[in-house]
Amino acid sequence: MRYTRNSADAEDATQETFLKAYRGLRHFRCESAFYTWLYRIASNCARNLLKARRRDLLHKTIDFTDYNNAVRHPTRLRELATPEELALTADTRGMVNAALDGLSEEHRTAITLREIDGLSYRQIASAMAVPIGTVRSRVFRARDLIDCKLRRVHDGGLGRHTQRSPSIASVG
C-alpha cells in the first residue's frame, strides 16, 4: 500500500510478489535474510505495476468510485485531549506524507524501510542492493528533508538538533 496507495493495485502487486517468489525460491541463495529477499521482490513488483499504470494512464479515465471505496475511515475515534491536538496531528500527518511524496524513490524507500519497517542498515542495503554508506546517507537526507517540512507545522520538527536556515525559519 505504501507504494501503490490503492488497495486493488496493492493486491495485484502482492499476488505477483508471491508468484515470483514461489517460482524463484530455488534460486534463493541465503546470502540475505528471506525477508529482505521477499521485500525486494515486492518493491520491484509494486514499482513495475506503477510504471505500467502510468503508461496506461493516458488511455484510461479516472473513476473516483474506486477511491471512495479504498479509503477506510477508522471505526473508533482516537481520544485526544483537544481539537488543537487533533488539528496539529492532522497537519503533521499531512506534512509527513507530503514530505515523503516529495522525496526521490530511493530516499523514500530507505526511510520507509528504516523508520516504518524497522530494518537495519545492513538489511536495507541488501534489499536495495546498495552499499551501507549509501543507505545511511539516504536515510539521513530523508530525515533532514522531512524535518525541514515539519518545521513549517511544528517548530520542533522531528526534534533534531540542527541549525535552522533563515529561509526555513521565516516560512514557519
Backbone as JSON Lines, residues from 0, in Angstrom:
{"i":0,"aa":"M","n":[0.83,-1.2,0.0],"ca":[0.0,0.0,0.0],"c":[0.86,1.25,0.0]}
{"i":1,"aa":"R","n":[2.05,1.21,0.62],"ca":[2.9,2.4,0.65],"c":[3.32,2.82,-0.75]}
{"i":2,"aa":"Y","n":[3.56,1.87,-1.61],"ca":[3.95,2.19,-2.98],"c":[2.74,2.55,-3.83]}
{"i":3,"aa":"T","n":[1.73,1.71,-3.79],"ca":[0.61,1.85,-4.73],"c":[-0.46,2.83,-4.26]}
{"i":4,"aa":"R","n":[-0.67,2.91,-2.95],"ca":[-1.7,3.78,-2.35],"c":[-3.09,3.47,-2.91]}
{"i":5,"aa":"N","n":[-3.27,2.22,-3.28],"ca":[-4.54,1.77,-3.83],"c":[-4.65,0.28,-3.5]}
{"i":6,"aa":"S","n":[-5.75,-0.1,-2.85],"ca":[-5.85,-1.48,-2.37],"c":[-5.87,-2.5,-3.51]}
{"i":7,"aa":"A","n":[-6.52,-2.18,-4.62],"ca":[-6.56,-3.14,-5.73],"c":[-5.17,-3.34,-6.32]}
{"i":8,"aa":"D","n":[-4.43,-2.25,-6.52],"ca":[-3.07,-2.37,-7.04],"c":[-2.17,-3.09,-6.04]}
{"i":9,"aa":"A","n":[-2.36,-2.83,-4.76],"ca":[-1.56,-3.49,-3.73],"c":[-1.82,-5.0,-3.75]}
{"i":10,"aa":"E","n":[-3.08,-5.38,-3.93],"ca":[-3.4,-6.81,-4.02],"c":[-2.76,-7.44,-5.25]}
{"i":11,"aa":"D","n":[-2.8,-6.73,-6.38],"ca":[-2.18,-7.24,-7.6],"c":[-0.67,-7.41,-7.41]}
{"i":12,"aa":"A","n":[-0.04,-6.41,-6.81],"ca":[1.41,-6.47,-6.58],"c":[1.75,-7.6,-5.6]}
{"i":13,"aa":"T","n":[0.92,-7.78,-4.58],"ca":[1.15,-8.86,-3.61],"c":[1.05,-10.22,-4.27]}
{"i":14,"aa":"Q","n":[0.02,-10.4,-5.09],"ca":[-0.14,-11.67,-5.79],"c":[1.06,-11.94,-6.7]}
{"i":15,"aa":"E","n":[1.48,-10.92,-7.44],"ca":[2.62,-11.06,-8.33],"c":[3.9,-11.37,-7.52]}
{"i":16,"aa":"T","n":[4.02,-10.74,-6.36],"ca":[5.18,-10.98,-5.5],"c":[5.28,-12.44,-5.1]}
{"i":17,"aa":"F","n":[4.18,-13.01,-4.62],"ca":[4.22,-14.39,-4.17],"c":[4.39,-15.37,-5.32]}
{"i":18,"aa":"L","n":[3.85,-15.04,-6.48],"ca":[4.09,-15.9,-7.64],"c":[5.56,-15.89,-8.02]}
{"i":19,"aa":"K","n":[6.16,-14.7,-8.08],"ca":[7.58,-14.61,-8.43],"c":[8.46,-15.26,-7.36]}
{"i":20,"aa":"A","n":[8.11,-15.07,-6.1],"ca":[8.89,-15.68,-5.02],"c":[8.81,-17.2,-5.1]}
{"i":21,"aa":"Y","n":[7.62,-17.73,-5.34],"ca":[7.44,-19.18,-5.44],"c":[8.27,-19.74,-6.6]}
{"i":22,"aa":"R","n":[8.18,-19.04,-7.74],"ca":[8.93,-19.51,-8.92],"c":[10.43,-19.39,-8.72]}
{"i":23,"aa":"G","n":[10.86,-18.38,-7.96],"ca":[12.29,-18.16,-7.8],"c":[12.87,-18.71,-6.52]}
{"i":24,"aa":"L","n":[12.08,-19.43,-5.74],"ca":[12.53,-19.93,-4.44],"c":[13.78,-20.81,-4.56]}
{"i":25,"aa":"R","n":[13.86,-21.6,-5.6],"ca":[15.03,-22.48,-5.76],"c":[16.3,-21.68,-6.06]}
{"i":26,"aa":"H","n":[16.13,-20.42,-6.47],"ca":[17.29,-19.57,-6.77],"c":[17.7,-18.71,-5.57]}
{"i":27,"aa":"F","n":[16.94,-18.78,-4.47],"ca":[17.29,-18.01,-3.27],"c":[18.58,-18.58,-2.69]}
{"i":28,"aa":"R","n":[19.61,-17.72,-2.56],"ca":[20.95,-18.17,-2.18],"c":[21.25,-18.03,-0.7]}
{"i":29,"aa":"C","n":[20.33,-17.56,0.08],"ca":[20.51,-17.39,1.53],"c":[21.65,-16.43,1.86]}
{"i":30,"aa":"E","n":[22.0,-15.53,0.94],"ca":[23.03,-14.54,1.21],"c":[22.47,-13.37,2.02]}
{"i":31,"aa":"S","n":[21.16,-13.26,2.02],"ca":[20.49,-12.24,2.81],"c":[19.32,-12.91,3.52]}
{"i":32,"aa":"A","n":[18.69,-12.16,4.41],"ca":[17.53,-12.71,5.11],"c":[16.4,-12.93,4.1]}
{"i":33,"aa":"F","n":[15.58,-13.94,4.36],"ca":[14.46,-14.23,3.47],"c":[13.55,-13.0,3.35]}
{"i":34,"aa":"Y","n":[13.37,-12.29,4.47],"ca":[12.51,-11.1,4.48],"c":[13.01,-10.06,3.49]}
{"i":35,"aa":"T","n":[14.31,-9.79,3.46],"ca":[14.82,-8.77,2.56],"c":[14.72,-9.22,1.11]}
{"i":36,"aa":"W","n":[14.91,-10.51,0.87],"ca":[14.76,-11.05,-0.48],"c":[13.32,-10.88,-0.95]}
{"i":37,"aa":"L","n":[12.37,-11.24,-0.08],"ca":[10.96,-11.11,-0.43],"c":[10.55,-9.65,-0.55]}
{"i":38,"aa":"Y","n":[11.08,-8.8,0.32],"ca":[10.76,-7.38,0.25],"c":[11.26,-6.78,-1.06]}
{"i":39,"aa":"R","n":[12.41,-7.19,-1.49],"ca":[12.97,-6.7,-2.76],"c":[12.05,-7.09,-3.91]}
{"i":40,"aa":"I","n":[11.58,-8.31,-3.91],"ca":[10.65,-8.76,-4.95],"c":[9.38,-7.92,-4.89]}
{"i":41,"aa":"A","n":[8.85,-7.71,-3.68],"ca":[7.6,-6.95,-3.52],"c":[7.76,-5.51,-3.99]}
{"i":42,"aa":"S","n":[8.85,-4.87,-3.62],"ca":[9.03,-3.48,-4.03],"c":[9.21,-3.39,-5.54]}
{"i":43,"aa":"N","n":[9.91,-4.34,-6.13],"ca":[10.05,-4.34,-7.59],"c":[8.71,-4.57,-8.29]}
{"i":44,"aa":"C","n":[7.9,-5.47,-7.75],"ca":[6.58,-5.72,-8.34],"c":[5.7,-4.48,-8.25]}
{"i":45,"aa":"A","n":[5.72,-3.83,-7.1],"ca":[4.91,-2.61,-6.92],"c":[5.39,-1.52,-7.86]}
{"i":46,"aa":"R","n":[6.7,-1.34,-7.97],"ca":[7.26,-0.33,-8.86],"c":[6.89,-0.62,-10.31]}
{"i":47,"aa":"N","n":[7.01,-1.88,-10.71],"ca":[6.67,-2.25,-12.09],"c":[5.2,-2.02,-12.37]}
{"i":48,"aa":"L","n":[4.36,-2.33,-11.39],"ca":[2.93,-2.12,-11.57],"c":[2.63,-0.63,-11.73]}
{"i":49,"aa":"L","n":[3.26,0.21,-10.93],"ca":[3.06,1.66,-11.03],"c":[3.54,2.2,-12.38]}
{"i":50,"aa":"K","n":[4.66,1.69,-12.87],"ca":[5.15,2.11,-14.18],"c":[4.16,1.74,-15.28]}
{"i":51,"aa":"A","n":[3.61,0.54,-15.18],"ca":[2.63,0.09,-16.17],"c":[1.37,0.94,-16.09]}
{"i":52,"aa":"R","n":[0.95,1.28,-14.87],"ca":[-0.24,2.12,-14.7],"c":[-0.02,3.51,-15.3]}
{"i":53,"aa":"R","n":[1.18,4.07,-15.1],"ca":[1.47,5.4,-15.65],"c":[1.42,5.38,-17.17]}
{"i":54,"aa":"R","n":[1.92,4.3,-17.78],"ca":[1.87,4.19,-19.23],"c":[0.44,4.11,-19.72]}
{"i":55,"aa":"D","n":[-0.42,3.41,-18.96],"ca":[-1.81,3.24,-19.36],"c":[-2.68,4.43,-18.98]}
{"i":56,"aa":"L","n":[-2.16,5.34,-18.18],"ca":[-2.96,6.45,-17.67],"c":[-3.52,7.31,-18.79]}
{"i":57,"aa":"L","n":[-2.79,7.49,-19.85],"ca":[-3.26,8.32,-20.95],"c":[-4.45,7.7,-21.69]}
{"i":58,"aa":"H","n":[-4.59,6.39,-21.57],"ca":[-5.62,5.69,-22.32],"c":[-6.87,5.4,-21.48]}
{"i":59,"aa":"K","n":[-6.84,5.76,-20.21],"ca":[-7.97,5.45,-19.34],"c":[-8.52,6.72,-18.71]}
{"i":60,"aa":"T","n":[-9.74,6.62,-18.23],"ca":[-10.34,7.72,-17.49],"c":[-10.26,7.41,-16.01]}
{"i":61,"aa":"I","n":[-10.37,8.44,-15.2],"ca":[-10.28,8.27,-13.75],"c":[-11.67,7.96,-13.21]}
{"i":62,"aa":"D","n":[-11.76,6.93,-12.37],"ca":[-13.01,6.54,-11.74],"c":[-12.87,6.76,-10.24]}
{"i":63,"aa":"F","n":[-13.54,7.8,-9.73],"ca":[-13.4,8.14,-8.32],"c":[-14.21,7.24,-7.4]}
{"i":64,"aa":"T","n":[-15.08,6.39,-7.92],"ca":[-15.83,5.5,-7.04],"c":[-14.9,4.49,-6.38]}
{"i":65,"aa":"D","n":[-13.87,4.04,-7.11],"ca":[-12.9,3.12,-6.51],"c":[-12.15,3.78,-5.38]}
{"i":66,"aa":"Y","n":[-11.83,5.08,-5.53],"ca":[-11.09,5.8,-4.5],"c":[-11.93,5.88,-3.22]}
{"i":67,"aa":"N","n":[-13.2,6.18,-3.36],"ca":[-14.07,6.27,-2.18],"c":[-14.17,4.94,-1.46]}
{"i":68,"aa":"N","n":[-14.17,3.85,-2.2],"ca":[-14.24,2.53,-1.58],"c":[-12.91,2.13,-0.95]}
{"i":69,"aa":"A","n":[-11.81,2.63,-1.5],"ca":[-10.49,2.24,-0.99],"c":[-10.15,2.94,0.31]}
{"i":70,"aa":"V","n":[-10.67,4.14,0.5],"ca":[-10.35,4.89,1.71],"c":[-11.22,4.37,2.85]}
{"i":71,"aa":"R","n":[-10.59,3.91,3.89],"ca":[-11.31,3.38,5.04],"c":[-11.11,4.33,6.21]}
{"i":72,"aa":"H","n":[-12.2,4.71,6.81],"ca":[-12.12,5.57,7.98],"c":[-12.13,4.71,9.22]}
{"i":73,"aa":"P","n":[-11.4,5.11,10.26],"ca":[-11.39,4.3,11.47],"c":[-12.79,4.19,12.05]}
{"i":74,"aa":"T","n":[-13.08,3.01,12.57],"ca":[-14.41,2.8,13.15],"c":[-14.5,3.36,14.55]}
{"i":75,"aa":"R","n":[-13.36,3.57,15.18],"ca":[-13.35,4.08,16.53],"c":[-12.5,5.34,16.57]}
{"i":76,"aa":"L","n":[-13.0,6.41,17.17],"ca":[-12.24,7.64,17.25],"c":[-11.16,7.54,18.32]}
{"i":77,"aa":"R","n":[-10.01,8.09,17.99],"ca":[-8.95,8.15,18.98],"c":[-9.27,9.29,19.94]}
{"i":78,"aa":"E","n":[-8.97,9.09,21.19],"ca":[-9.24,10.12,22.18],"c":[-8.03,11.02,22.31]}
{"i":79,"aa":"L","n":[-8.19,12.25,21.88],"ca":[-7.16,13.27,22.05],"c":[-7.76,14.37,22.91]}
{"i":80,"aa":"A","n":[-6.93,15.05,23.65],"ca":[-7.41,15.99,24.65],"c":[-8.15,17.18,24.06]}
{"i":81,"aa":"T","n":[-7.67,17.75,22.98],"ca":[-8.28,18.98,22.49],"c":[-8.4,18.98,20.98]}
{"i":82,"aa":"P","n":[-9.25,19.83,20.45],"ca":[-9.34,19.97,18.99],"c":[-8.02,20.48,18.39]}
{"i":83,"aa":"E","n":[-7.28,21.27,19.17],"ca":[-5.99,21.76,18.68],"c":[-5.02,20.6,18.44]}
{"i":84,"aa":"E","n":[-5.03,19.62,19.35],"ca":[-4.17,18.46,19.17],"c":[-4.59,17.65,17.94]}
{"i":85,"aa":"L","n":[-5.89,17.54,17.73],"ca":[-6.38,16.85,16.53],"c":[-5.9,17.57,15.28]}
{"i":86,"aa":"A","n":[-6.02,18.89,15.28],"ca":[-5.6,19.67,14.12],"c":[-4.09,19.55,13.9]}
{"i":87,"aa":"L","n":[-3.32,19.63,14.97],"ca":[-1.86,19.51,14.86],"c":[-1.47,18.12,14.36]}
{"i":88,"aa":"T","n":[-2.14,17.09,14.86],"ca":[-1.86,15.72,14.4],"c":[-2.17,15.58,12.91]}
{"i":89,"aa":"A","n":[-3.3,16.11,12.48],"ca":[-3.67,16.05,11.06],"c":[-2.69,16.83,10.21]}
{"i":90,"aa":"D","n":[-2.29,18.01,10.68],"ca":[-1.32,18.82,9.95],"c":[0.01,18.09,9.84]}
{"i":91,"aa":"T","n":[0.45,17.51,10.95],"ca":[1.73,16.81,10.97],"c":[1.69,15.59,10.05]}
{"i":92,"aa":"R","n":[0.6,14.82,10.14],"ca":[0.46,13.64,9.27],"c":[0.47,14.07,7.8]}
{"i":93,"aa":"G","n":[-0.26,15.11,7.49],"ca":[-0.29,15.6,6.11],"c":[1.07,16.08,5.64]}
{"i":94,"aa":"M","n":[1.78,16.77,6.52],"ca":[3.1,17.28,6.16],"c":[4.11,16.14,5.99]}
{"i":95,"aa":"V","n":[4.04,15.12,6.85],"ca":[4.94,13.96,6.71],"c":[4.65,13.24,5.4]}
{"i":96,"aa":"N","n":[3.37,13.02,5.1],"ca":[3.02,12.35,3.85],"c":[3.45,13.18,2.64]}
{"i":97,"aa":"A","n":[3.27,14.5,2.72],"ca":[3.7,15.37,1.62],"c":[5.22,15.33,1.48]}
{"i":98,"aa":"A","n":[5.91,15.33,2.61],"ca":[7.38,15.27,2.58],"c":[7.83,13.94,1.99]}
{"i":99,"aa":"L","n":[7.19,12.84,2.38],"ca":[7.54,11.53,1.81],"c":[7.28,11.5,0.31]}
{"i":100,"aa":"D","n":[6.14,12.06,-0.1],"ca":[5.83,12.1,-1.53],"c":[6.83,12.94,-2.31]}
{"i":101,"aa":"G","n":[7.4,13.95,-1.65],"ca":[8.36,14.82,-2.31],"c":[9.76,14.24,-2.41]}
{"i":102,"aa":"L","n":[10.02,13.15,-1.71],"ca":[11.34,12.52,-1.76],"c":[11.51,11.71,-3.03]}
{"i":103,"aa":"S","n":[12.76,11.53,-3.42],"ca":[13.03,10.63,-4.54],"c":[12.65,9.21,-4.11]}
{"i":104,"aa":"E","n":[12.48,8.35,-5.07],"ca":[12.09,6.97,-4.75],"c":[13.13,6.29,-3.87]}
{"i":105,"aa":"E","n":[14.41,6.55,-4.12],"ca":[15.47,5.94,-3.33],"c":[15.43,6.39,-1.88]}
{"i":106,"aa":"H","n":[15.25,7.7,-1.67],"ca":[15.19,8.24,-0.31],"c":[13.93,7.75,0.42]}
{"i":107,"aa":"R","n":[12.81,7.75,-0.29],"ca":[11.54,7.3,0.31],"c":[11.63,5.83,0.71]}
{"i":108,"aa":"T","n":[12.2,5.01,-0.14],"ca":[12.34,3.58,0.17],"c":[13.24,3.39,1.38]}
{"i":109,"aa":"A","n":[14.37,4.08,1.4],"ca":[15.33,3.92,2.51],"c":[14.7,4.34,3.84]}
{"i":110,"aa":"I","n":[14.04,5.49,3.88],"ca":[13.48,5.98,5.15],"c":[12.3,5.11,5.57]}
{"i":111,"aa":"T","n":[11.53,4.62,4.63],"ca":[10.39,3.75,4.95],"c":[10.87,2.43,5.53]}
{"i":112,"aa":"L","n":[11.87,1.84,4.91],"ca":[12.41,0.57,5.41],"c":[13.01,0.75,6.8]}
{"i":113,"aa":"R","n":[13.65,1.89,7.04],"ca":[14.31,2.12,8.32],"c":[13.3,2.48,9.41]}
{"i":114,"aa":"E","n":[12.47,3.48,9.17],"ca":[11.62,4.04,10.22],"c":[10.28,3.34,10.38]}
{"i":115,"aa":"I","n":[9.74,2.84,9.3],"ca":[8.41,2.2,9.39],"c":[8.54,0.69,9.52]}
{"i":116,"aa":"D","n":[9.39,0.09,8.69],"ca":[9.55,-1.36,8.74],"c":[10.57,-1.81,9.78]}
{"i":117,"aa":"G","n":[11.42,-0.88,10.25],"ca":[12.36,-1.19,11.31],"c":[13.54,-2.05,10.9]}
{"i":118,"aa":"L","n":[13.9,-2.02,9.64],"ca":[15.04,-2.82,9.18],"c":[16.36,-2.16,9.58]}
{"i":119,"aa":"S","n":[17.38,-2.97,9.72],"ca":[18.72,-2.45,10.0],"c":[19.29,-1.89,8.7]}
{"i":120,"aa":"Y","n":[20.36,-1.1,8.85],"ca":[21.01,-0.55,7.66],"c":[21.53,-1.66,6.75]}
{"i":121,"aa":"R","n":[22.03,-2.72,7.35],"ca":[22.55,-3.86,6.56],"c":[21.4,-4.52,5.77]}
{"i":122,"aa":"Q","n":[20.25,-4.7,6.42],"ca":[19.11,-5.31,5.72],"c":[18.62,-4.41,4.59]}
{"i":123,"aa":"I","n":[18.6,-3.11,4.84],"ca":[18.17,-2.17,3.81],"c":[19.14,-2.2,2.63]}
{"i":124,"aa":"A","n":[20.44,-2.21,2.94],"ca":[21.46,-2.27,1.89],"c":[21.27,-3.52,1.03]}
{"i":125,"aa":"S","n":[20.96,-4.62,1.68],"ca":[20.74,-5.87,0.95],"c":[19.47,-5.78,0.1]}
{"i":126,"aa":"A","n":[18.4,-5.23,0.67],"ca":[17.13,-5.14,-0.06],"c":[17.22,-4.18,-1.24]}
{"i":127,"aa":"M","n":[17.99,-3.1,-1.08],"ca":[18.09,-2.11,-2.14],"c":[19.29,-2.34,-3.06]}
{"i":128,"aa":"A","n":[20.14,-3.32,-2.7],"ca":[21.34,-3.64,-3.47],"c":[22.25,-2.43,-3.63]}
{"i":129,"aa":"V","n":[22.5,-1.74,-2.5],"ca":[23.42,-0.6,-2.47],"c":[24.31,-0.74,-1.25]}
{"i":130,"aa":"P","n":[25.45,-0.04,-1.2],"ca":[26.32,-0.1,-0.03],"c":[25.65,0.5,1.22]}
{"i":131,"aa":"I","n":[26.09,0.07,2.39],"ca":[25.52,0.56,3.65],"c":[25.7,2.07,3.77]}
{"i":132,"aa":"G","n":[26.83,2.58,3.34],"ca":[27.07,4.03,3.4],"c":[26.03,4.8,2.6]}
{"i":133,"aa":"T","n":[25.64,4.27,1.48],"ca":[24.61,4.91,0.66],"c":[23.28,4.91,1.4]}
{"i":134,"aa":"V","n":[22.96,3.81,2.07],"ca":[21.72,3.73,2.85],"c":[21.74,4.77,3.95]}
{"i":135,"aa":"R","n":[22.85,4.83,4.68],"ca":[22.96,5.81,5.77],"c":[22.78,7.23,5.25]}
{"i":136,"aa":"S","n":[23.38,7.53,4.13],"ca":[23.28,8.85,3.53],"c":[21.84,9.15,3.13]}
{"i":137,"aa":"R","n":[21.17,8.19,2.5],"ca":[19.79,8.41,2.06],"c":[18.84,8.58,3.25]}
{"i":138,"aa":"V","n":[19.03,7.78,4.29],"ca":[18.18,7.91,5.48],"c":[18.41,9.28,6.14]}
{"i":139,"aa":"F","n":[19.68,9.68,6.26],"ca":[20.0,10.98,6.86],"c":[19.36,12.11,6.06]}
{"i":140,"aa":"R","n":[19.53,12.06,4.74],"ca":[18.99,13.13,3.87],"c":[17.46,13.14,3.94]}
{"i":141,"aa":"A","n":[16.82,11.98,3.94],"ca":[15.36,11.91,4.01],"c":[14.87,12.48,5.34]}
{"i":142,"aa":"R","n":[15.53,12.14,6.44],"ca":[15.16,12.7,7.74],"c":[15.29,14.21,7.74]}
{"i":143,"aa":"D","n":[16.36,14.7,7.15],"ca":[16.6,16.14,7.11],"c":[15.51,16.85,6.3]}
{"i":144,"aa":"L","n":[15.16,16.3,5.15],"ca":[14.12,16.91,4.32],"c":[12.76,16.89,5.03]}
{"i":145,"aa":"I","n":[12.44,15.79,5.67],"ca":[11.17,15.7,6.4],"c":[11.17,16.67,7.57]}
{"i":146,"aa":"D","n":[12.29,16.77,8.27],"ca":[12.42,17.69,9.39],"c":[12.17,19.13,8.95]}
{"i":147,"aa":"C","n":[12.75,19.52,7.83],"ca":[12.54,20.89,7.32],"c":[11.07,21.15,7.02]}
{"i":148,"aa":"K","n":[10.4,20.17,6.42],"ca":[8.97,20.33,6.13],"c":[8.15,20.42,7.41]}
{"i":149,"aa":"L","n":[8.5,19.59,8.4],"ca":[7.74,19.59,9.65],"c":[7.9,20.89,10.43]}
{"i":150,"aa":"R","n":[9.02,21.54,10.28],"ca":[9.23,22.82,10.98],"c":[8.22,23.86,10.55]}
{"i":151,"aa":"R","n":[7.64,23.68,9.38],"ca":[6.61,24.61,8.91],"c":[5.33,24.45,9.72]}
{"i":152,"aa":"V","n":[5.09,23.26,10.25],"ca":[3.89,22.99,11.04],"c":[4.17,23.09,12.53]}
{"i":153,"aa":"H","n":[5.29,22.51,12.92],"ca":[5.62,22.42,14.34],"c":[7.07,22.86,14.51]}
{"i":154,"aa":"D","n":[7.29,23.86,15.33],"ca":[8.62,24.45,15.46],"c":[9.68,23.44,15.87]}
{"i":155,"aa":"G","n":[9.28,22.37,16.53],"ca":[10.27,21.37,16.96],"c":[10.69,20.43,15.86]}
{"i":156,"aa":"G","n":[10.01,20.42,14.72],"ca":[10.35,19.49,13.65],"c":[10.31,18.07,14.16]}
{"i":157,"aa":"L","n":[11.35,17.31,13.85],"ca":[11.47,15.94,14.34],"c":[12.21,15.89,15.67]}
{"i":158,"aa":"G","n":[12.51,17.07,16.23],"ca":[13.25,17.12,17.48],"c":[14.75,16.99,17.26]}
{"i":159,"aa":"R","n":[15.18,17.14,16.03],"ca":[16.6,17.04,15.71],"c":[17.29,18.34,16.11]}
{"i":160,"aa":"H","n":[18.51,18.25,16.49],"ca":[19.28,19.41,16.93],"c":[20.13,19.94,15.78]}
{"i":161,"aa":"T","n":[19.43,20.5,14.78],"ca":[20.14,21.06,13.64],"c":[19.9,22.55,13.6]}
{"i":162,"aa":"Q","n":[20.8,23.26,13.0],"ca":[20.67,24.69,12.84],"c":[19.65,24.95,11.74]}
{"i":163,"aa":"R","n":[18.69,25.79,12.04],"ca":[17.72,26.14,11.01],"c":[18.26,27.26,10.16]}
{"i":164,"aa":"S","n":[18.0,27.16,8.88],"ca":[18.42,28.25,8.0],"c":[17.39,29.36,8.09]}
{"i":165,"aa":"P","n":[17.78,30.6,7.81],"ca":[16.84,31.72,7.91],"c":[15.63,31.56,7.01]}
{"i":166,"aa":"S","n":[15.79,30.95,5.83],"ca":[14.65,30.79,4.93],"c":[13.6,29.86,5.53]}
{"i":167,"aa":"I","n":[14.04,28.83,6.25],"ca":[13.1,27.91,6.87],"c":[12.43,28.58,8.05]}
{"i":168,"aa":"A","n":[13.19,29.33,8.82],"ca":[12.63,29.99,9.99],"c":[11.59,31.02,9.6]}
{"i":169,"aa":"S","n":[11.78,31.71,8.46],"ca":[10.81,32.72,8.06],"c":[9.53,32.12,7.53]}
{"i":170,"aa":"V","n":[9.59,30.87,6.99],"ca":[8.39,30.22,6.48],"c":[7.47,29.84,7.63]}
{"i":171,"aa":"G","n":[8.03,29.34,8.75],"ca":[7.26,28.84,9.88],"c":[6.63,29.94,10.57]}
